[in-house]
Amino acid sequence: MKKIGFLSFGHWSNAPYSATRSASDVLLQSIDLAVAAEQLGADGAYFRVHHFARQLASPFPLLSAVGAKTSRIEIGTGVIDMRYENPFYMAEDAGAADLISGGRLQLGISRGSPEQVVEGWRHFGYAPAEGEGDADMGRRHAQVFLDLLKGEGFARPNPRPMFPNPPGLLRLEPHSEGLRKRIWWGSASDATAVWAAQQGMNLQSSTLKADESGEPFHVQQARQIRLYREAWQRAGHGWQPRVSVSRSIFALMNDRDRDYFGRGDDSDQIGEIDNMRAVFGRSYAAEPDKLIEQLRADEAIAEADTLLLTVPNQLGVDYNAHVLEALLTHVAPSLGWR
């Protein structure tokens, strides 16, 4: 395991237990948690994107703010739903956020998950082309976005521009060199993992996956990662990709930890999501020695190079910093981190 970061869904509510009562709370605490994570030695601060929900949505202002407040930690998403995105505007936003952070952006994108409203992307002005489904539309947007990140000129300049132009066709600005190799695809199936490899994207695999064999979640996810890497080698991209997996992992260090997480279900779950039979990976919560033993048996964690720890953001910055510190200090070194 080379890198460990956190993944926040950015929930807020006015429930009595919640430390995040508003969108402002979530945004400002997300910045503070990224700063704290960097100070603790974590490698990444990642944020989920959901529209029409009391969760983090528009990622680039947050990513830019985190990039300006930190100096080392990777910043990223897991994932942006490409059904909702204008690839051209997104390329400009991503380039700006990456330049502000000094080239630390790790941008996770995907076809997206079931949303809060019916066909929410239509409200953003997008619709599948004839013969397309919404997943096809998301992948099409992603391919346009990837092409734009190459930084090649494509737009014919005005012969009487307001400002002088460089010679030739124009590209979108600001362009951030190298960002194209730091785009990740969030995949829930073996087939889309192979597609991501063919497109030259890194792989993000979350805590759920299409149930394609009936085997335990971590076994199926490990196979998905191997298939991805085999497809990458066949594609011959010329650089080494990265693979992340997400997990809910809590080291039980005190009574508060045990009260929050000590009674959780430690088995995989099967369910339906977006008309797909899915297997949902178990959560891990135990004392450090036992936790290390359990995590060593997780085949997908062993296959990946990056582990994203899902955090209970509504419990506040201080408690989530404690969760990260406990894992980084008492668990991660035994898994090969650092």
C-alpha positions in Angstrom: 0.0 0.0 0.0 1.7 3.2 -1.2 -0.8 5.9 -0.4 -3.6 6.4 2.0 -6.2 9.2 1.9 -9.7 10.0 3.0 -12.9 10.2 1.0 -15.7 12.4 2.3 -19.3 12.4 1.0 -19.8 15.8 2.6 -23.2 15.2 4.3 -25.0 17.9 6.3 -28.2 17.9 8.3 -29.6 19.7 11.3 -29.9 16.4 13.3 -28.9 16.7 16.9 -25.6 14.7 16.5 -24.4 16.5 13.4 -21.4 18.8 13.5 -22.3 19.9 9.9 -25.7 21.7 10.0 -25.3 23.6 6.7 -23.5 23.6 3.4 -21.1 26.2 4.8 -20.2 23.9 7.6 -19.4 21.1 5.2 -17.3 23.2 2.9 -15.2 24.9 5.6 -14.8 21.7 7.6 -13.7 19.9 4.4 -10.9 22.3 4.0 -9.9 22.0 7.7 -9.9 18.2 7.5 -7.7 18.3 4.4 -5.2 20.5 6.3 -5.4 18.2 9.3 -4.9 15.2 7.2 -1.8 16.7 5.6 -0.4 17.5 9.0 -0.9 13.9 10.1 0.9 12.6 7.0 -2.0 11.3 4.9 -1.5 11.3 1.2 -4.9 12.4 -0.2 -8.1 14.4 0.4 -10.9 13.2 -1.8 -14.5 14.3 -2.1 -17.7 12.8 -3.4 -20.0 14.7 -5.7 -23.8 14.4 -5.6 -26.3 16.7 -7.1 -29.7 17.7 -5.7 -28.6 16.4 -2.2 -27.4 17.9 1.1 -23.9 16.8 0.2 -20.9 18.2 -1.6 -21.8 19.0 -5.2 -19.7 21.5 -7.2 -16.2 20.3 -6.6 -13.8 22.8 -8.2 -14.2 25.7 -5.7 -13.6 23.3 -2.9 -10.6 21.6 -4.6 -9.1 25.0 -5.4 -9.5 26.2 -1.8 -7.9 23.0 -0.4 -5.1 23.3 -2.9 -4.4 26.8 -1.8 -4.4 25.8 1.9 -2.2 22.8 1.6 1.2 22.1 0.0 1.7 18.3 -0.3 -1.5 16.3 0.0 -3.2 15.0 -3.2 -6.6 16.5 -3.8 -9.3 14.7 -5.7 -12.8 13.5 -6.3 -14.4 10.1 -6.1 -16.4 10.7 -8.3 -17.8 13.4 -10.6 -20.9 12.3 -12.5 -20.1 13.0 -16.1 -23.7 12.9 -17.2 -24.0 16.4 -15.6 -20.8 17.9 -17.0 -19.9 20.3 -19.8 -16.5 18.8 -20.7 -15.2 22.2 -22.0 -16.1 24.2 -18.9 -14.9 21.3 -16.8 -11.5 21.3 -18.5 -11.0 25.0 -17.7 -12.0 24.5 -14.0 -9.8 21.4 -13.7 -6.9 23.1 -15.2 -7.2 26.1 -12.8 -7.6 23.9 -9.7 -4.6 21.8 -10.7 -2.4 24.9 -11.3 -3.5 26.4 -7.9 -2.5 23.2 -6.2 0.8 22.9 -8.0 -0.2 19.7 -9.9 -1.7 17.7 -7.1 -5.2 17.1 -8.6 -6.3 13.5 -8.9 -9.7 13.8 -10.6 -12.1 10.8 -10.3 -14.9 10.8 -12.8 -17.5 8.3 -13.8 -20.8 7.6 -15.5 -22.4 8.3 -12.1 -24.7 6.6 -9.6 -28.4 6.8 -9.0 -29.3 10.4 -8.1 -31.8 12.2 -6.0 -34.1 13.2 -8.8 -35.3 11.6 -12.0 -32.9 12.2 -14.9 -31.4 15.1 -13.0 -28.9 15.7 -15.8 -31.7 17.0 -18.0 -32.1 19.9 -15.6 -28.4 20.7 -16.4 -29.2 20.8 -20.1 -28.0 17.4 -21.2 -29.8 14.5 -22.9 -28.6 11.3 -24.5 -28.2 11.4 -28.2 -30.4 9.2 -30.3 -29.6 5.5 -29.6 -27.7 6.4 -26.4 -28.5 5.7 -22.8 -27.5 8.1 -20.0 -24.4 5.9 -19.2 -23.3 6.2 -22.9 -23.7 10.0 -22.6 -21.6 10.1 -19.5 -18.8 8.1 -21.2 -19.1 10.4 -24.3 -18.6 13.5 -22.1 -15.6 11.8 -20.5 -14.0 11.1 -23.8 -14.4 14.7 -24.9 -12.9 15.8 -21.6 -9.9 13.6 -21.9 -9.2 14.9 -25.4 -9.4 18.5 -24.2 -6.9 17.8 -21.5 -4.3 16.8 -24.1 -3.9 20.6 -24.7 -4.0 20.4 -28.4 -5.4 23.3 -30.4 -8.8 22.8 -32.0 -10.6 26.2 -32.3 -10.1 28.5 -35.2 -9.0 31.9 -34.0 -10.9 35.1 -34.7 -9.0 37.1 -37.4 -9.7 40.3 -35.5 -9.3 39.2 -31.8 -9.6 41.4 -28.8 -6.1 40.2 -27.6 -3.2 38.8 -29.6 -3.3 35.0 -30.3 -0.5 32.6 -30.6 -0.2 31.0 -34.1 -2.4 28.1 -35.1 -5.6 26.7 -33.6 -6.4 27.6 -30.0 -6.9 25.3 -27.0 -8.8 25.9 -23.8 -6.9 27.8 -21.1 -5.6 27.5 -18.5 -4.0 24.2 -19.5 -2.2 22.2 -16.9 0.4 19.9 -18.3 0.3 16.4 -16.9 -3.3 16.5 -15.6 -4.4 14.0 -18.4 -2.5 11.2 -16.6 -4.2 12.0 -13.3 -7.7 11.3 -14.3 -9.4 8.2 -12.7 -12.5 6.3 -13.7 -14.9 5.0 -11.0 -15.8 1.5 -12.1 -18.5 -0.8 -10.7 -18.0 -3.7 -13.1 -15.2 -5.7 -14.7 -16.2 -4.4 -18.2 -16.0 -0.7 -17.3 -12.6 -1.3 -15.6 -11.3 -2.7 -18.8 -12.8 0.2 -20.7 -11.1 2.7 -18.3 -7.7 0.9 -19.0 -8.3 1.2 -22.8 -8.9 4.9 -22.4 -5.8 5.5 -20.3 -7.4 6.4 -17.0 -6.5 5.3 -13.5 -9.0 3.1 -11.7 -11.2 3.9 -8.7 -13.1 1.0 -7.2 -15.4 1.8 -4.4 -17.2 -0.1 -1.6 -19.7 -1.6 -4.0 -19.4 -3.6 -7.2 -21.6 -5.4 -9.6 -22.0 -9.0 -8.3 -20.5 -10.9 -11.2 -19.6 -14.2 -9.5 -21.2 -14.5 -6.1 -17.8 -14.5 -4.4 -16.9 -12.2 -1.5 -16.7 -8.5 -2.4 -12.9 -8.2 -1.9 -12.3 -11.3 -4.1 -14.4 -9.9 -7.0 -12.8 -6.5 -6.6 -9.3 -8.0 -6.7 -10.2 -9.8 -9.9 -11.5 -6.5 -11.4 -8.2 -4.8 -10.6 -6.2 -7.6 -12.3 -8.4 -7.5 -15.4 -7.8 -3.7 -15.5 -4.0 -4.1 -15.3 -4.0 -6.7 -18.0 -6.0 -4.5 -20.3 -3.7 -1.6 -19.5 -0.7 -3.6 -20.6 -2.4 -4.6 -23.8 -3.2 -1.0 -24.5 0.5 0.0 -24.3 0.0 3.5 -22.9 3.6 3.9 -21.8 3.2 4.8 -18.2 2.1 3.0 -15.0 -1.5 3.5 -13.8 -2.8 3.8 -10.3 -5.6 1.9 -8.6 -7.5 2.9 -5.5 -10.1 1.1 -3.4 -12.4 2.6 -0.8 -13.1 1.2 2.6 -14.8 2.1 5.9 -12.2 1.3 8.5 -12.1 2.3 12.1 -9.5 1.5 14.7 -11.3 1.1 18.1 -9.0 3.1 20.4 -11.4 4.3 23.1 -15.0 4.0 24.4 -16.2 6.7 22.0 -14.9 4.7 19.0 -16.6 1.6 20.3 -19.9 3.4 20.9 -19.9 4.7 17.3 -18.6 1.7 15.4 -18.0 -1.3 17.7 -21.4 -2.9 16.9 -21.3 -2.7 13.1 -22.0 -5.4 10.6 -18.8 -7.1 9.5 -20.2 -9.0 6.5 -20.8 -8.1 2.8 -24.3 -7.2 1.8 -26.2 -7.9 -1.4 -28.6 -5.4 -2.9 -30.0 -3.8 -6.0 -28.7 -0.4 -7.2 -29.7 1.2 -10.5 -31.2 -2.1 -11.7 -27.9 -3.9 -11.0 -27.3 -6.7 -8.5 -24.5 -5.3 -6.4 -22.3 -6.6 -3.6 -21.5 -4.0 -0.9 -18.2 -4.5 0.9 -18.1 -4.9 4.7 -16.9 -2.3 7.1 -13.9 -2.9 9.4 -14.0 -1.9 13.0 -11.7 -3.5 15.6 -8.8 -3.0 17.9 -5.6 -2.3 15.9 -4.0 -5.8 16.1 -7.2 -7.5 15.0 -7.8 -4.9 12.3 -4.4 -5.5 10.8 -5.1 -9.2 10.6 -8.5 -8.5 8.9 -7.1 -6.1 6.4 -4.2 -8.3 5.4 -6.8 -10.8 4.3 -8.5 -8.3 2.0 -7.3 -9.3 -1.5 -8.3 -6.0 -3.2 -6.4 -3.8 -0.7 -3.4 -6.0 -1.4 -3.9 -5.4 -5.2 -4.4 -1.6 -5.0 -1.7 1.0 -4.5 -4.1 3.6 -2.9 -6.6 3.2 -0.1 -9.3 5.8 0.4 -10.8 5.8 3.9 -14.5 6.9 3.9 -15.0 9.3 6.9 -18.1 10.1 8.9 -17.8 13.8 8.1 -20.8 14.8 10.3 -18.9 13.8 13.4 -16.7 16.9 12.9 -13.1 17.7 12.0 -11.5 16.7 15.4 -13.1 13.3 15.5 -12.2 12.5 11.9 -8.6 13.6 12.4 -8.6 11.2 15.4 -9.9 8.4 13.1 -7.2 9.1 10.5 -4.4 9.4 13.1 -5.3 6.1 14.7 -5.2 4.3 11.4 -2.0 6.0 10.1 -0.2 5.4 13.4 -1.4 2.0 14.6 -2.6 0.1 11.5 -1.2 1.4 8.1 2.6 0.8 8.8 1.8 -3.0 9.2 0.1 -3.0 5.8 3.3 -1.7 4.1 2.5 2.0 4.1 5.7 4.1 4.2 
